[in-house]
Amino acid sequence: MATHKSAEKRDRQNKRRRARNISAKSALRTKVKAVDTAVEGKKKTEAVAALKATAPALAKAASKGVIHKKNASRKISRLTKKVNALK
């Protein structure tokens, strides 16, 4: 356990950041799942709407450091390919 004052503060900061990141990742998974569900149900309008909400959320998470930039780019690309395949 941390014994120095600075180490105790660092521990508190890490706990707050970890909780924030877990929450953000959970929200992202929910948005991605909404796109996947719409694609599986072959509902193009719902899939497009869900993708429009999901892509900026992924990009923002990458800019905040919640997920890696290339991870976000890959997910956006794959989701877009799935949605565009619906016709």
N, CA, C and O atoms as a printed pandas DataFrame, in Angstrom:
     atom_number atom_name residue_name chain_id  residue_number  x_coord  y_coord  z_coord
0              1         N          MET        A               1    0.845   -1.191    0.000
1              2        CA          MET        A               1    0.000    0.000    0.000
2              3         C          MET        A               1    0.882    1.243    0.000
3              4         O          MET        A               1    2.010    1.219    0.492
4              5         N          ALA        A               2    0.356    2.316   -0.553
5              6        CA          ALA        A               2    1.108    3.564   -0.651
6              7         C          ALA        A               2    1.322    4.178    0.728
7              8         O          ALA        A               2    0.414    4.208    1.559
8              9         N          THR        A               3    2.545    4.669    0.956
9             10        CA          THR        A               3    2.841    5.285    2.249
10            11         C          THR        A               3    3.221    6.754    2.105
11            12         O          THR        A               3    3.008    7.532    3.035
12            13         N          HIS        A               4    3.773    7.152    0.972
13            14        CA          HIS        A               4    4.106    8.554    0.761
14            15         C          HIS        A               4    2.858    9.323    0.348
15            16         O          HIS        A               4    1.936    8.777   -0.258
16            17         N          LYS        A               5    2.857   10.600    0.694
17            18        CA          LYS        A               5    1.711   11.434    0.384
18            19         C          LYS        A               5    1.437   11.471   -1.126
19            20         O          LYS        A               5    0.284   11.387   -1.550
20            21         N          SER        A               6    2.489   11.594   -1.928
21            22        CA          SER        A               6    2.322   11.657   -3.383
22            23         C          SER        A               6    1.823   10.324   -3.939
23            24         O          SER        A               6    1.041   10.301   -4.889
24            25         N          ALA        A               7    2.277    9.208   -3.346
25            26        CA          ALA        A               7    1.842    7.889   -3.799
26            27         C          ALA        A               7    0.369    7.659   -3.455
27            28         O          ALA        A               7   -0.355    7.021   -4.218
28            29         N          GLU        A               8   -0.066    8.172   -2.321
29            30        CA          GLU        A               8   -1.475    8.049   -1.936
30            31         C          GLU        A               8   -2.358    8.833   -2.910
31            32         O          GLU        A               8   -3.420    8.364   -3.318
32            33         N          LYS        A               9   -1.897   10.040   -3.277
33            34        CA          LYS        A               9   -2.649   10.852   -4.225
34            35         C          LYS        A               9   -2.709   10.156   -5.579
35            36         O          LYS        A               9   -3.764   10.108   -6.212
36            37         N          ARG        A              10   -1.576    9.618   -6.020
37            38        CA          ARG        A              10   -1.523    8.915   -7.304
38            39         C          ARG        A              10   -2.492    7.733   -7.300
39            40         O          ARG        A              10   -3.139    7.454   -8.310
40            41         N          ASP        A              11   -2.593    7.037   -6.162
41            42        CA          ASP        A              11   -3.507    5.902   -6.029
42            43         C          ASP        A              11   -4.961    6.360   -6.162
43            44         O          ASP        A              11   -5.764    5.710   -6.831
44            45         N          ARG        A              12   -5.291    7.485   -5.519
45            46        CA          ARG        A              12   -6.658    8.020   -5.626
46            47         C          ARG        A              12   -6.976    8.410   -7.071
47            48         O          ARG        A              12   -8.063    8.119   -7.570
48            49         N          GLN        A              13   -6.024    9.068   -7.743
49            50        CA          GLN        A              13   -6.230    9.494   -9.134
50            51         C          GLN        A              13   -6.440    8.283  -10.038
51            52         O          GLN        A              13   -7.329    8.282  -10.889
52            53         N          ASN        A              14   -5.613    7.249   -9.846
53            54        CA          ASN        A              14   -5.717    6.057  -10.677
54            55         C          ASN        A              14   -7.065    5.375  -10.510
55            56         O          ASN        A              14   -7.635    4.880  -11.482
56            57         N          LYS        A              15   -7.577    5.345   -9.294
57            58        CA          LYS        A              15   -8.888    4.722   -9.042
58            59         C          LYS        A              15   -9.995    5.485   -9.758
59            60         O          LYS        A              15  -10.884    4.881  -10.358
60            61         N          ARG        A              16   -9.939    6.822   -9.694
61            62        CA          ARG        A              16  -10.947    7.636  -10.376
62            63         C          ARG        A              16  -10.876    7.437  -11.882
63            64         O          ARG        A              16  -11.905    7.269  -12.537
64            65         N          ARG        A              17   -9.676    7.454  -12.433
65            66        CA          ARG        A              17   -9.505    7.297  -13.876
66            67         C          ARG        A              17   -9.947    5.920  -14.337
67            68         O          ARG        A              17  -10.566    5.779  -15.392
68            69         N          ARG        A              18   -9.626    4.906  -13.547
69            70        CA          ARG        A              18  -10.004    3.541  -13.899
70            71         C          ARG        A              18  -11.528    3.410  -13.951
71            72         O          ARG        A              18  -12.072    2.800  -14.871
72            73         N          ALA        A              19  -12.209    3.983  -12.962
73            74        CA          ALA        A              19  -13.672    3.930  -12.929
74            75         C          ALA        A              19  -14.260    4.653  -14.145
75            76         O          ALA        A              19  -15.219    4.176  -14.751
76            77         N          ARG        A              20  -13.688    5.796  -14.495
77            78        CA          ARG        A              20  -14.156    6.569  -15.642
78            79         C          ARG        A              20  -13.945    5.790  -16.939
79            80         O          ARG        A              20  -14.825    5.759  -17.799
80            81         N          ASN        A              21  -12.780    5.164  -17.076
81            82        CA          ASN        A              21  -12.480    4.393  -18.287
82            83         C          ASN        A              21  -13.383    3.175  -18.417
83            84         O          ASN        A              21  -13.837    2.858  -19.516
84            85         N          ILE        A              22  -13.647    2.491  -17.314
85            86        CA          ILE        A              22  -14.529    1.320  -17.339
86            87         C          ILE        A              22  -15.925    1.732  -17.793
87            88         O          ILE        A              22  -16.547    1.048  -18.605
88            89         N          SER        A              23  -16.409    2.843  -17.271
89            90        CA          SER        A              23  -17.731    3.341  -17.638
90            91         C          SER        A              23  -17.784    3.705  -19.119
91            92         O          SER        A              23  -18.750    3.384  -19.812
92            93         N          ALA        A              24  -16.742    4.376  -19.596
93            94        CA          ALA        A              24  -16.699    4.796  -20.996
94            95         C          ALA        A              24  -16.641    3.584  -21.926
95            96         O          ALA        A              24  -17.310    3.566  -22.959
96            97         N          LYS        A              25  -15.854    2.580  -21.571
97            98        CA          LYS        A              25  -15.752    1.375  -22.399
98            99         C          LYS        A              25  -17.074    0.625  -22.441
99           100         O          LYS        A              25  -17.454    0.085  -23.480
100          101         N          SER        A              26  -17.767    0.592  -21.321
101          102        CA          SER        A              26  -19.061   -0.080  -21.261
102          103         C          SER        A              26  -20.065    0.620  -22.180
103          104         O          SER        A              26  -20.818   -0.035  -22.900
104          105         N          ALA        A              27  -20.068    1.940  -22.150
105          106        CA          ALA        A              27  -20.971    2.708  -23.012
106          107         C          ALA        A              27  -20.653    2.462  -24.483
107          108         O          ALA        A              27  -21.559    2.367  -25.312
108          109         N          LEU        A              28  -19.359    2.359  -24.807
109          110        CA          LEU        A              28  -18.953    2.083  -26.189
110          111         C          LEU        A              28  -19.441    0.715  -26.635
111          112         O          LEU        A              28  -19.960    0.562  -27.741
112          113         N          ARG        A              29  -19.272   -0.280  -25.768
113          114        CA          ARG        A              29  -19.718   -1.638  -26.113
114          115         C          ARG        A              29  -21.219   -1.659  -26.374
115          116         O          ARG        A              29  -21.685   -2.360  -27.273
116          117         N          THR        A              30  -21.973   -0.898  -25.595
117          118        CA          THR        A              30  -23.422   -0.830  -25.777
118          119         C          THR        A              30  -23.760   -0.227  -27.142
119          120         O          THR        A              30  -24.648   -0.724  -27.835
120          121         N          LYS        A              31  -23.056    0.845  -27.532
121          122        CA          LYS        A              31  -23.306    1.489  -28.826
122          123         C          LYS        A              31  -22.941    0.561  -29.983
123          124         O          LYS        A              31  -23.669    0.478  -30.973
124          125         N          VAL        A              32  -21.816   -0.132  -29.854
125          126        CA          VAL        A              32  -21.384   -1.057  -30.906
126          127         C          VAL        A              32  -22.389   -2.195  -31.039
127          128         O          VAL        A              32  -22.701   -2.636  -32.144
128          129         N          LYS        A              33  -22.891   -2.663  -29.900
129          130        CA          LYS        A              33  -23.867   -3.750  -29.910
130          131         C          LYS        A              33  -25.163   -3.312  -30.603
131          132         O          LYS        A              33  -25.806   -4.118  -31.276
132          133         N          ALA        A              34  -25.546   -2.047  -30.443
133          134        CA          ALA        A              34  -26.747   -1.536  -31.095
134          135         C          ALA        A              34  -26.603   -1.592  -32.613
135          136         O          ALA        A              34  -27.554   -1.926  -33.320
136          137         N          VAL        A              35  -25.413   -1.265  -33.110
137          138        CA          VAL        A              35  -25.167   -1.334  -34.552
138          139         C          VAL        A              35  -25.229   -2.787  -35.017
139          140         O          VAL        A              35  -25.883   -3.100  -36.012
140          141         N          ASP        A              36  -24.543   -3.674  -34.291
141          142        CA          ASP        A              36  -24.524   -5.090  -34.658
142          143         C          ASP        A              36  -25.923   -5.700  -34.657
143          144         O          ASP        A              36  -26.262   -6.482  -35.546
144          145         N          THR        A              37  -26.730   -5.348  -33.670
145          146        CA          THR        A              37  -28.096   -5.875  -33.582
146          147         C          THR        A              37  -28.935   -5.415  -34.780
147          148         O          THR        A              37  -29.695   -6.195  -35.354
148          149         N          ALA        A              38  -28.786   -4.142  -35.147
149          150        CA          ALA        A              38  -29.531   -3.612  -36.285
150          151         C          ALA        A              38  -29.085   -4.288  -37.585
151          152         O          ALA        A              38  -29.905   -4.556  -38.463
152          153         N          VAL        A              39  -27.791   -4.560  -37.701
153          154        CA          VAL        A              39  -27.274   -5.213  -38.911
154          155         C          VAL        A              39  -27.796   -6.651  -38.992
155          156         O          VAL        A              39  -28.210   -7.109  -40.057
156          157         N          GLU        A              40  -27.773   -7.354  -37.859
157          158        CA          GLU        A              40  -28.259   -8.734  -37.839
158          159         C          GLU        A              40  -29.751   -8.811  -38.164
159          160         O          GLU        A              40  -30.209   -9.765  -38.792
160          161         N          GLY        A              41  -30.501   -7.801  -37.731
161          162        CA          GLY        A              41  -31.925   -7.750  -38.020
162          163         C          GLY        A              41  -32.238   -7.185  -39.393
163          164         O          GLY        A              41  -33.403   -7.057  -39.770
164          165         N          LYS        A              42  -31.187   -6.844  -40.145
165          166        CA          LYS        A              42  -31.312   -6.278  -41.497
166          167         C          LYS        A              42  -32.165   -5.002  -41.521
167          168         O          LYS        A              42  -32.952   -4.781  -42.441
168          169         N          LYS        A              43  -31.989   -4.173  -40.493
169          170        CA          LYS        A              43  -32.706   -2.895  -40.406
170          171         C          LYS        A              43  -31.725   -1.779  -40.768
171          172         O          LYS        A              43  -31.016   -1.257  -39.907
172          173         N          LYS        A              44  -31.694   -1.426  -42.039
173          174        CA          LYS        A              44  -30.683   -0.487  -42.535
174          175         C          LYS        A              44  -30.799    0.902  -41.902
175          176         O          LYS        A              44  -29.786    1.493  -41.529
176          177         N          THR        A              45  -32.018    1.427  -41.777
177          178        CA          THR        A              45  -32.164    2.785  -41.236
178          179         C          THR        A              45  -31.705    2.849  -39.783
179          180         O          THR        A              45  -31.042    3.804  -39.377
180          181         N          GLU        A              46  -32.061    1.826  -39.000
181          182        CA          GLU        A              46  -31.615    1.787  -37.601
182          183         C          GLU        A              46  -30.103    1.637  -37.522
183          184         O          GLU        A              46  -29.457    2.262  -36.681
184          185         N          ALA        A              47  -29.541    0.811  -38.393
185          186        CA          ALA        A              47  -28.092    0.580  -38.395
186          187         C          ALA        A              47  -27.339    1.861  -38.734
187          188         O          ALA        A              47  -26.322    2.171  -38.112
188          189         N          VAL        A              48  -27.835    2.604  -39.717
189          190        CA          VAL        A              48  -27.192    3.861  -40.110
190          191         C          VAL        A              48  -27.259    4.867  -38.967
191          192         O          VAL        A              48  -26.276    5.548  -38.673
192          193         N          ALA        A              49  -28.420    4.957  -38.324
193          194        CA          ALA        A              49  -28.583    5.894  -37.204
194          195         C          ALA        A              49  -27.663    5.513  -36.040
195          196         O          ALA        A              49  -27.037    6.375  -35.423
196          197         N          ALA        A              50  -27.593    4.218  -35.753
197          198        CA          ALA        A              50  -26.730    3.756  -34.657
198          199         C          ALA        A              50  -25.264    4.002  -34.979
199          200         O          ALA        A              50  -24.483    4.361  -34.098
200          201         N          LEU        A              51  -24.891    3.811  -36.237
201          202        CA          LEU        A              51  -23.499    4.046  -36.647
202          203         C          LEU        A              51  -23.139    5.522  -36.522
203          204         O          LEU        A              51  -22.025    5.863  -36.126
204          205         N          LYS        A              52  -24.095    6.407  -36.866
205          206        CA          LYS        A              52  -23.831    7.842  -36.756
206          207         C          LYS        A              52  -23.603    8.274  -35.311
207          208         O          LYS        A              52  -22.916    9.263  -35.057
208          209         N          ALA        A              53  -24.176    7.535  -34.369
209          210        CA          ALA        A              53  -23.955    7.840  -32.951
210          211         C          ALA        A              53  -22.683    7.171  -32.441
211          212         O          ALA        A              53  -22.009    7.696  -31.555
212          213         N          THR        A              54  -22.362    6.016  -33.004
213          214        CA          THR        A              54  -21.248    5.221  -32.502
214          215         C          THR        A              54  -19.891    5.739  -32.974
215          216         O          THR        A              54  -18.954    5.806  -32.179
216          217         N          ALA        A              55  -19.768    6.104  -34.239
217          218        CA          ALA        A              55  -18.480    6.526  -34.800
218          219         C          ALA        A              55  -17.866    7.718  -34.045
219          220         O          ALA        A              55  -16.686    7.662  -33.698
220          221         N          PRO        A              56  -18.616    8.778  -33.784
221          222        CA          PRO        A              56  -18.027    9.891  -33.033
222          223         C          PRO        A              56  -17.678    9.505  -31.586
223          224         O          PRO        A              56  -16.713   10.016  -31.017
224          225         N          ALA        A              57  -18.466    8.607  -31.004
225          226        CA          ALA        A              57  -18.176    8.169  -29.637
226          227         C          ALA        A              57  -16.862    7.400  -29.592
227          228         O          ALA        A              57  -16.073    7.569  -28.662
228          229         N          LEU        A              58  -16.625    6.557  -30.594
229          230        CA          LEU        A              58  -15.362    5.821  -30.667
230          231         C          LEU        A              58  -14.194    6.784  -30.864
231          232         O          LEU        A              58  -13.149    6.638  -30.230
232          233         N          ALA        A              59  -14.372    7.759  -31.738
233          234        CA          ALA        A              59  -13.310    8.733  -31.998
234          235         C          ALA        A              59  -12.998    9.552  -30.745
235          236         O          ALA        A              59  -11.837    9.840  -30.454
236          237         N          LYS        A              60  -14.029    9.919  -30.019
237          238        CA          LYS        A              60  -13.821   10.706  -28.791
238          239         C          LYS        A              60  -13.113    9.875  -27.725
239          240         O          LYS        A              60  -12.239   10.377  -27.019
240          241         N          ALA        A              61  -13.493    8.604  -27.612
241          242        CA          ALA        A              61  -12.838    7.727  -26.643
242          243         C          ALA        A              61  -11.364    7.580  -26.980
243          244         O          ALA        A              61  -10.522    7.520  -26.083
244          245         N          ALA        A              62  -11.049    7.521  -28.268
245          246        CA          ALA        A              62   -9.648    7.409  -28.684
246          247         C          ALA        A              62   -8.889    8.687  -28.348
247          248         O          ALA        A              62   -7.742    8.630  -27.905
248          249         N          SER        A              63   -9.520    9.839  -28.557
249          250        CA          SER        A              63   -8.841   11.100  -28.274
250          251         C          SER        A              63   -8.616   11.298  -26.780
251          252         O          SER        A              63   -7.674   11.981  -26.379
252          253         N          LYS        A              64   -9.475   10.704  -25.954
253          254        CA          LYS        A              64   -9.331   10.807  -24.501
254          255         C          LYS        A              64   -8.381    9.754  -23.940
255          256         O          LYS        A              64   -8.017    9.806  -22.765
256          257         N          GLY        A              65   -7.979    8.797  -24.779
257          258        CA          GLY        A              65   -7.061    7.764  -24.314
258          259         C          GLY        A              65   -7.744    6.569  -23.690
259          260         O          GLY        A              65   -7.077    5.731  -23.081
260          261         N          VAL        A              66   -9.051    6.466  -23.823
261          262        CA          VAL        A              66   -9.783    5.329  -23.260
262          263         C          VAL        A              66   -9.451    4.072  -24.062
263          264         O          VAL        A              66   -9.225    3.003  -23.494
264          265         N          ILE        A              67   -9.425    4.213  -25.403
265          266        CA          ILE        A              67   -8.989    3.131  -26.277
266          267         C          ILE        A              67   -7.936    3.688  -27.224
267          268         O          ILE        A              67   -7.809    4.904  -27.369
268          269         N          HIS        A              68   -7.185    2.808  -27.864
269          270        CA          HIS        A              68   -6.132    3.247  -28.778
270          271         C          HIS        A              68   -6.743    3.815  -30.059
271          272         O          HIS        A              68   -7.815    3.391  -30.491
272          273         N          LYS        A              69   -6.054    4.766  -30.649
273          274        CA          LYS        A              69   -6.520    5.439  -31.861
274          275         C          LYS        A              69   -6.782    4.450  -32.997
275          276         O          LYS        A              69   -7.799    4.544  -33.684
276          277         N          LYS        A              70   -5.863    3.504  -33.192
277          278        CA          LYS        A              70   -6.023    2.533  -34.277
278          279         C          LYS        A              70   -7.137    1.532  -33.980
279          280         O          LYS        A              70   -7.779    1.022  -34.898
280          281         N          ASN        A              71   -7.361    1.256  -32.711
281          282        CA          ASN        A              71   -8.464    0.373  -32.305
282          283         C          ASN        A              71   -9.791    1.028  -32.696
283          284         O          ASN        A              71  -10.671    0.372  -33.255
284          285         N          ALA        A              72   -9.931    2.308  -32.404
285          286        CA          ALA        A              72  -11.151    3.034  -32.745
286          287         C          ALA        A              72  -11.349    3.075  -34.256
287          288         O          ALA        A              72  -12.455    2.858  -34.751
288          289         N          SER        A              73  -10.284    3.351  -34.974
289          290        CA          SER        A              73  -10.348    3.425  -36.431
290          291         C          SER        A              73  -10.773    2.081  -37.018
291          292         O          SER        A              73  -11.596    2.034  -37.932
292          293         N          ARG        A              74  -10.219    0.998  -36.499
293          294        CA          ARG        A              74  -10.555   -0.346  -36.979
294          295         C          ARG        A              74  -12.020   -0.672  -36.723
295          296         O          ARG        A              74  -12.702   -1.212  -37.594
296          297         N          LYS        A              75  -12.507   -0.343  -35.521
297          298        CA          LYS        A              75  -13.901   -0.620  -35.186
298          299         C          LYS        A              75  -14.855    0.185  -36.077
299          300         O          LYS        A              75  -15.850   -0.348  -36.568
300          301         N          ILE        A              76  -14.548    1.453  -36.281
301          302        CA          ILE        A              76  -15.391    2.294  -37.132
302          303         C          ILE        A              76  -15.428    1.717  -38.546
303          304         O          ILE        A              76  -16.492    1.624  -39.158
304          305         N          SER        A              77  -14.270    1.335  -39.054
305          306        CA          SER        A              77  -14.171    0.785  -40.401
306          307         C          SER        A              77  -15.000   -0.490  -40.542
307          308         O          SER        A              77  -15.747   -0.643  -41.509
308          309         N          ARG        A              78  -14.873   -1.390  -39.595
309          310        CA          ARG        A              78  -15.585   -2.667  -39.670
310          311         C          ARG        A              78  -17.092   -2.485  -39.547
311          312         O          ARG        A              78  -17.861   -3.142  -40.249
312          313         N          LEU        A              79  -17.513   -1.591  -38.652
313          314        CA          LEU        A              79  -18.943   -1.335  -38.507
314          315         C          LEU        A              79  -19.517   -0.702  -39.774
315          316         O          LEU        A              79  -20.620   -1.044  -40.202
316          317         N          THR        A              80  -18.761    0.223  -40.370
317          318        CA          THR        A              80  -19.207    0.880  -41.591
318          319         C          THR        A              80  -19.345   -0.134  -42.726
319          320         O          THR        A              80  -20.298   -0.076  -43.502
320          321         N          LYS        A              81  -18.394   -1.057  -42.820
321          322        CA          LYS        A              81  -18.472   -2.102  -43.852
322          323         C          LYS        A              81  -19.723   -2.958  -43.662
323          324         O          LYS        A              81  -20.397   -3.294  -44.635
324          325         N          LYS        A              82  -20.035   -3.311  -42.416
325          326        CA          LYS        A              82  -21.231   -4.112  -42.135
326          327         C          LYS        A              82  -22.499   -3.381  -42.545
327          328         O          LYS        A              82  -23.387   -3.960  -43.170
328          329         N          VAL        A              83  -22.577   -2.103  -42.187
329          330        CA          VAL        A              83  -23.774   -1.309  -42.489
330          331         C          VAL        A              83  -23.914   -1.114  -43.998
331          332         O          VAL        A              83  -25.019   -1.206  -44.534
332          333         N          ASN        A              84  -22.804   -0.846  -44.685
333          334        CA          ASN        A              84  -22.859   -0.637  -46.133
334          335         C          ASN        A              84  -23.199   -1.920  -46.889
335          336         O          ASN        A              84  -23.691   -1.862  -48.016
336          337         N          ALA        A              85  -22.942   -3.069  -46.280
337          338        CA          ALA        A              85  -23.251   -4.338  -46.925
338          339         C          ALA        A              85  -24.762   -4.598  -46.965
339          340         O          ALA        A              85  -25.228   -5.416  -47.759
340          341         N          LEU        A              86  -25.530   -3.905  -46.109
341          342        CA          LEU        A              86  -26.994   -4.070  -46.114
342          343         C          LEU        A              86  -27.585   -3.364  -47.328
343          344         O          LEU        A              86  -27.367   -2.168  -47.527
344          345         N          LYS        A              87  -28.328   -4.105  -48.131
345          346        CA          LYS        A              87  -28.980   -3.458  -49.281
346          347         C          LYS        A              87  -30.269   -4.138  -49.609
347          348         O          LYS        A              87  -30.958   -3.734  -50.546
